[in-house]
Amino acid sequence: MKSLKKITLVKLGGSVITDKKVPYVAKVKVIKRLAKELKACPTPLIIAHGSGSFGHTSAALFGGKKGYKTTIGLAKVARDAMEINRIVMDILVNEDLPAISFRPLSMIMTNKGKTGSVFFKSLEEALAQGLIPVVYGDIILDKEWKSTIYSGETTLNNIALYLKDKGFSINKIIEVGETNGVYNDKKETIREITKTSWLKTKQFIFNPNRVDVTGGMTHKISEALTIAKKGIETLIINGNKTNELSNAILGKQTKGTVIS
């Protein structure tokens, strides 16, 4: 199944939709506002979101990044990742967005943390039917490590590459975080990052002190640079600013960082 339509991919960061200082607390008002802004999207849409203080807290306790401590520990991480997804899905559907959840655990298997087999055909069919697929940060079964953790952006990037190979046109990827893009050591926004500039600036990147088993901002940039090789740009913006997401969706100016 191929399409000439452009598709917009949006990742709602765990730092925006949950209180990362308080385990298992969602920012419901923020999620509702972002859901309203998503309605501005004129193209087919795929949404990913992080697990924030739900999945990351549990993964720090029970393992999962390179294997789990106990099987019940893995089950708890998986359950808590599902819980924040349930909250997000309730809000999206209540805002009349035809969103449908796709669990990464059921679609992806890895080998030593690297993507192995994937099954995205049902997600592709959902797009064809005018639905909005939603994926999220999840624990993934791994052939060597038993399990690993896939961030929302890792899953989203895998989907983007799959769809591009299928003939879809990826309009843009928008990463919604808690800062005005990527900050340097002076907490000033770096307007653009490329493979070349990243080698010079990565040592000066400011990383907030948060529990994040997937690697935080450095991980996000590395993932974005990988997908940029395929001609897909990523825009990192501040989801705490009203209308910043809708402006990014509509191609208007934002205060974020472009990774190209």
Beta strands, then each sheet from edge to edge (+ up, - down):
strand 1: 6-12
strand 2: 45-49
strand 3: 63-64
strand 4: 67-68
strand 5: 99-101
strand 6: 108-111
strand 7: 114-118
strand 8: 132-136
strand 9: 138-142
strand 10: 146-150
strand 11: 169-177
strand 12: 182-183
strand 13: 189-190
strand 14: 192-193
strand 15: 234-238
strand 16: 257-259
sheet 1: 5+ 8+ 2+ 1+ 11+ 15+ 16- 14-
sheet 2: 3+ 4-
sheet 3: 6+ 7-
sheet 4: 9+ 10-
sheet 5: 12+ 13-
end
